[in-house]
Amino acid sequence: MVDVIAKAQMGEVVWAQLDRDADLYDEIIEICRREEIRSGVVLNIVGGLYKARLSLPIVSTSFEAQPGILELEGMMEAQGIGTIGYTVDTYDSSKKSGIVYHAGEPNLHIHMTVTHEGKSYMGHLLQGCLVRSLHPRSHFTIVLAKTPGAVLNFRVSEEKTETYPNGIPIHDLVEE
């Protein structure tokens, strides 16, 4: 059953090519600020990394467990897609899941797939994913699109649990 539907337009598409050693998360936040992307989609992220940090399920025995942090170093290929919204409430789960959102900032919900030493991992993009390139300007490319008309607002619920003592993270889809 569908809970919420919000209609938006596919707006301007923004392409970006990152420099070697750039932090992927920080660069996407900066692009969103500079290009005034308050609502959008990450159509594609593709390129090489030499460091990766992902938030992903570590404990498979608990439905309510917070994700953990996976850190990798070495030659990696990466690909990602996701959503861009707006952060209403500050959320800091840096010690458990690595996820930190600041009120008033763009909200990135990006799923990255990283291949390292013949194994693939998929999780939420965190700060600390560093671009690998033999050239100062890499071939690491990001494609974002603005989606005016709908926005995904990130907030923290008033409901608290043992696993989420500061509230449960929620994304609210709203039509503007």
Secondary structure, DSSP 8 states (H G I E B T S, - for coil): ------------EEEEEEETT-BHHHHHHHHHHHTT-SSEEEEEEEEEEEEEEEEE----S-TT---EEEEEEEEEEEEEEEEEEEE-S-EEETTTT-EEE-TTSEEEEEEEEEEETTEEEEEEE-TT-EE--SSSEEEEEEEEEE-TTEEEEEEE-S---SS-TT--EEEEEEE-
